[in-house]
Amino acid sequence: RLGDGTQVTVLALAQVACDPDCRGMGLGTKLVQAALDRGRGNDHVFAALFQTSVPNFYERMGAREISHPITNSTGKGSDAKRRAGFWDPHTMVYPASVSPELPPGPIDLQGPGY
């Protein structure tokens, strides 16, 4: 739920990782791009919303960092950080073109962080 109360469906990205021996081969980029492509052109998906510690990686694919607080009003989740919302230092939205459409205020996941 966006800051103005509008409810939207988002594509979630979580725990994307690549074996250190395979880094630099483009595998992570291909994996993330395939996931983002699932939301592209889907009228039911507003955007991809995710957290990361490596924002530059996602910016190269067309994501943009946003400063909205991410919350979880249900209080559900397997641990404290998931019950709170997001915990990584950077929150990203894809495609970047939707970031100006986001109203000010917190974004409520209405469920555990991912």
C-alpha positions in Angstrom: 0.0 0.0 0.0 1.4 3.3 -1.1 1.6 6.4 1.1 -1.7 7.7 -0.2 -3.5 4.4 0.5 -3.5 3.1 -3.0 -3.0 -0.6 -3.1 -0.7 -2.0 -5.9 0.8 -5.3 -6.7 4.6 -5.4 -6.9 7.1 -7.9 -8.1 9.5 -8.9 -5.3 13.2 -9.6 -5.7 14.9 -11.3 -2.8 18.3 -12.8 -2.0 19.9 -12.6 -5.4 23.4 -14.0 -5.1 26.1 -15.5 -7.3 29.0 -17.8 -6.4 32.1 -15.7 -6.0 33.9 -17.9 -8.5 31.3 -17.0 -11.1 31.1 -13.3 -10.6 31.8 -11.1 -13.6 30.3 -13.5 -16.0 27.0 -11.7 -16.3 25.0 -14.5 -14.6 23.5 -12.3 -11.9 22.5 -9.7 -14.5 20.8 -12.4 -16.6 19.0 -13.8 -13.6 17.7 -10.4 -12.4 16.8 -9.3 -15.9 14.7 -12.5 -16.4 12.9 -11.8 -13.1 12.2 -8.1 -14.0 11.0 -9.2 -17.5 8.2 -11.2 -15.8 6.7 -7.9 -14.5 7.2 -5.9 -17.7 4.0 -5.6 -19.7 1.9 -7.2 -16.9 -1.0 -4.9 -16.3 -1.4 -6.4 -12.8 2.2 -5.5 -11.6 2.8 -1.9 -10.8 6.6 -2.2 -10.4 9.4 -4.3 -8.8 10.2 -3.2 -5.2 13.2 -4.6 -3.4 16.1 -3.9 -1.1 19.8 -4.2 -1.7 23.2 -3.4 -0.5 24.5 -3.0 -4.1 22.3 -0.3 -5.7 24.7 0.4 -8.6 24.1 -3.2 -9.9 20.4 -2.6 -10.2 20.7 1.0 -11.5 22.5 -0.3 -14.5 19.4 -2.3 -15.3 17.1 0.6 -15.0 16.1 0.6 -11.3 16.1 3.7 -9.1 16.7 4.1 -5.4 13.8 5.6 -3.4 13.8 7.0 0.1 10.3 5.9 1.2 10.2 4.0 4.5 9.2 0.4 4.0 6.9 -1.0 6.7 4.9 -4.2 7.5 1.6 -3.3 9.2 0.8 -7.0 9.8 3.7 -7.6 12.2 4.0 -11.0 10.7 7.4 -12.5 9.7 9.9 -15.2 10.8 12.2 -12.7 12.6 12.2 -9.0 13.8 13.6 -7.6 10.6 11.0 -9.2 8.4 8.3 -8.1 10.8 9.5 -4.5 10.5 9.6 -4.3 6.6 12.9 -3.8 4.8 16.4 -3.8 6.5 19.0 -3.3 3.8 20.4 0.2 3.3 18.9 0.8 -0.2 15.3 0.4 -1.4 14.9 0.2 -5.2 12.0 0.4 -7.6 12.0 -0.9 -11.2 11.4 0.6 -13.7 12.9 3.9 -12.6 10.1 5.7 -14.4 7.6 4.8 -11.7 9.5 6.6 -8.9 8.0 10.0 -9.7 4.5 8.4 -9.5 5.1 7.2 -5.9 3.2 9.4 -3.4 5.2 10.6 -0.4 5.0 8.6 2.8 5.8 5.0 3.8 5.1 2.0 1.6 3.4 -0.8 3.5 4.3 -4.3 2.3 1.2 -5.7 4.2 3.3 -8.7 5.0 6.9 -9.8 5.9 9.9 -8.1 4.3 11.8 -10.0 1.7 
